[in-house]
Amino acid sequence: MLGSMQNWPLLCTKIIDHAALLHPHRTVTTRSVEGPIHTTTYAELRSRSLRVAKRLEKHGVKYGDRVATLAWNTWRHMEVWYGLLGLGAIYHTVNPRLFHDQIVWIVNDAEDRLLFVDLTFLPVIEKYIAEMPTLEQVIVLTDAEHMPATTLPNAVPYEEWLKDADDDFAWAEFDENTAAGLCYTSGTTGHPKGVLYSHRSNVIHAFQASQMDMFGCGSRDVIMPVVPMFHANCWSLAFTAPMVGAALVMPGAKLDGASVYEMLQIGKVTLTAAVPTVWQMLLGHMEAKKLKLDHLERVVIGGAACPRAMTEKFEKVYDVRVAHAWGMTETSPLGTICSIKPETAALDIEARLDLQVKQGVPPFGVEMKITDDRNVERPRDGRAFGRLKVRGPAIAGGYFKGMGKENFGEDGFFDTGDVATIDPNGYMQITDRAKDVIKSGGEWISTIDLENLAIAHPDVLEAAVIGVAHPKWDERPLLIIVPKPGRSPTREGILAYYEDKIAKWWMPDDVVFIEEIPHTATGKIQKMTLRDRFRGYVLPTA
Amino acid sequence: MLGSMQNWPLLCTKIIDHAALLHPHRTVTTRSVEGPIHTTTYAELRSRSLRVAKRLEKHGVKYGDRVATLAWNTWRHMEVWYGLLGLGAIYHTVNPRLFHDQIVWIVNDAEDRLLFVDLTFLPVIEKYIAEMPTLEQVIVLTDAEHMPATTLPNAVPYEEWLKDADDDFAWAEFDENTAAGLCYTSGTTGHPKGVLYSHRSNVIHAFQASQMDMFGCGSRDVIMPVVPMFHANCWSLAFTAPMVGAALVMPGAKLDGASVYEMLQIGKVTLTAAVPTVWQMLLGHMEAKKLKLDHLERVVIGGAACPRAMTEKFEKVYDVRVAHAWGMTETSPLGTICSIKPETAALDIEARLDLQVKQGVPPFGVEMKITDDRNVERPRDGRAFGRLKVRGPAIAGGYFKGMGKENFGEDGFFDTGDVATIDPNGYMQITDRAKDVIKSGGEWISTIDLENLAIAHPDVLEAAVIGVAHPKWDERPLLIIVPKPGRSPTREGILAYYEDKIAKWWMPDDVVFIEEIPHTATGKIQKMTLRDRFRGYVLPTA
């Protein structure tokens, strides 16, 4: 028997309708790419989104079409999202930090019909355009006055393009499972894979994100997503903020410490979110200039592990609460936030900082488990670690065009590729990437833990741990170290330093010293290259 | 094109799964109907709910079956809800405050197969049972020790009944639109009508309820729903609390001031919710005994308009924040909460108390409009009033067995039967019931406003305003007054008192003095009876 409640599909456009009706004057303040600060409201943003939808329809964009954006966080970028959503078309956020080949590949794979581009990236597109034949037109997110000369045949400034439509338009209505957004995730091997968010997943995810123990945001907040709209669905903030009626501050193209600080202050931002690198720059700037934060209450830090020292500085020096978060493009992206539960509310500051190194607790709607390689669940004791798998209404169930089926189990769980522990209070901590973990005699050894310990040694500049073949244990850890300039750590000294800090069977079987560790474009250690280099290495224990 | 996100139906049982896994030791503390305080946890409650489901299945209860509860807020009542939900069966909460005829009628209309009943109501059921032929068995929510002698043929104590099942059971999975709960709403005319909540509507509603500007609750809250589980879906708290991991305190059968106060204190309750009558009793008790509240932070007041004086007392004397709320059985029930928005955050205390007389702002997912009789929308200016209509995923789209179709418009909006204003900041205020409003020359006059003014007059004990036929204006207001004992207010004195307080055309055309105003069982003025009595009344202006 079905209930007798209304059929009211969860569509993203209803979020901006709600914001425009209930919070019409709430502001969206942007550092425009052209330079000046620009302020609009949810009522105006909705009106212009309706115009975008009408203008897109005039162009011939229809339900299911993909349209690319290569753009910073601005009010115009948001208008384009909602305009597309109002037709059942799909915002495809292209990450400008990707390489040439990747950008061309994903635009072609997505078969994007239009591209909305910020001034910053126009030269890039001029170079790539010949290789992207599905693009019918490039719309430059600026006005006539700021439109530069361009080699693109029919490029048009956004504000001119938009003049051809008024806001007398009704959002299309359709199945809430209709695709809303497309975001590619690039692994270390193979082509990028597209995650295709739905209207339903975006709305449910915004509900999750707004909860007390997640972002905990309401109409009196001013939220600045420093995390770009092209990165993992902007951590939902383009939906969560208008859903709860919070004001938005958009940092535009400038993400350096001084610029972020300025926007936090002039926007009176209460809540902000970004990766650790951004906060490293902000903290550096504030320390150098002896500045303080007058309005900021909370900062959400994710995308990479947040070091304890960073949390400590925010909490102790700036009186800002840190919420360490974990998520992926495939998880919309919020999977966990390290909120304080009754079980952990009485911790003193040092113990709390230790806790906050963990990535935290999932909200309702994110099921989470850790398993061994045969999908048997591992204990939630804070010590055992296993492959992290997740399930929920805002988690990918497949990739665009059916790629990457190996990531999805028969039980509906998505294999994140991360290795993690879960403690009895439900706090999850990432301990490794599954492809990096060392499997010794059926037990797993976390390379990240060993590396973090090594770099705390006074003579060590950088460290990497990889598994090397072993006749008895299958694999054993090899510790690779780049010494600090002028220092000469020894094998024996390093191994002695590990004693009492780790379980005996975690002890690296050997230590080698090299001059440089290879990195990816985004600064991560290229373990694959190291594994290739040390493939034939014979351990003294072998 | 559809998104590629997981198919993860929004089922209520996933809420208790989440609570049991992430908040296993969070407590549910009940003043048991037998007397002593009883404490359990979400982990244990889930385990026993699984047993309930298994035991119900053993009885033969299946998907779509209705099962009645006539019970207070206790852990056992919650177990029965979740157990039924886990089969796709339907918890049908019967309001024990209804009259004999109504209870019998709705149990028969629902075709309830079983009845779970608290000790309190056993004598009632013994009297009614012969008239309720669909009931196969009555299960008394107690243990063998407390089981009284009963004339019911096969009644069994709950704890004995439950012994026949362990918790080795898997929740059924089904369409999220499956019916979850049934709650009848009794109008002043005709039979009660059943609202049939779905799993989807309950889950979405819990997401709404948990938001910052609604209940704003998280895992560190302790929530006491004084509002009964048999009243309007318990304001979602049996779902919202476990969804966010908040502890629960259940008041059981004792809702008097002293008992509620005791539970607030021993349970260290931070958030509570009930109708104004309950808070009147609590405030009276605290004043008489010179008590204060050590833990309570917020109180949600709804079900009837919350008087300004009550809000003032909570805020000024007890330092408790009041959230005035509005909703109906048909709206799951939360429609609005009077939260403080940036537009109203700077009000001084008196202006804020004035604001809090309004019922407040809807969350995302409650669309709200006011219309005239031809469904034309009226301005959101805080003055114009119209029929309040609502639309959303947790709002009824019809009644059980297709009754009451006249309440649902072609545009999908449900006509609440209330008349309200909406101000430019989105705050809604109920001004009347649609059937009571007076239509004078095409304009509407609020009877509640006129009555509230009248009872503020020192000589007036009670007042009612009804519309009386008028040859020119269709209807004009007649003011009916019960004077205070020993006082003799005059027609002229009362009308003079109204001057400058109301618009000229709202002025009652006549005043009559009577000895008693008729009331319903729940204390509301029976305007229908008054209208019958004064049907032929000739106004002096006619």
Interface residues (C-beta under 8 A of the other chain):
Chain A: M1 L2 G3 S4 M5 Q6 N7 W8 L10 K14 I15 H18 L21 L22 H23 H25 R26 Y63 G64 I90 D175 N177 T178 A179 A180 V195 L196 Y197 S198 H199 R200 S201 I204 F207 Q208 S210 Q211 M212 D213 G216 C217 G218 S219 R220 M243 V244 G245 A247 S332 S339 I340 K341 P342 E343 A345 V361 P362 F364 G365 E367 R391 G392 P393 A394 I395 A396 G397 G398 Y399 F400 G412 F414 G426
Chain B: M1 L2 G3 S4 M5 Q6 N7 W8 L10 K14 I15 H18 L21 L22 H23 H25 R26 Y63 G64 G88 I90 D175 N177 T178 A179 A180 V195 L196 Y197 S198 H199 R200 S201 I204 F207 Q208 S210 Q211 M212 D213 G216 C217 G218 S219 R220 M243 V244 G245 A247 S332 S339 I340 K341 P342 E343 A345 V361 P362 F364 G365 E367 R391 G392 P393 A394 I395 A396 G397 G398 Y399 F400 G412 F414 G426
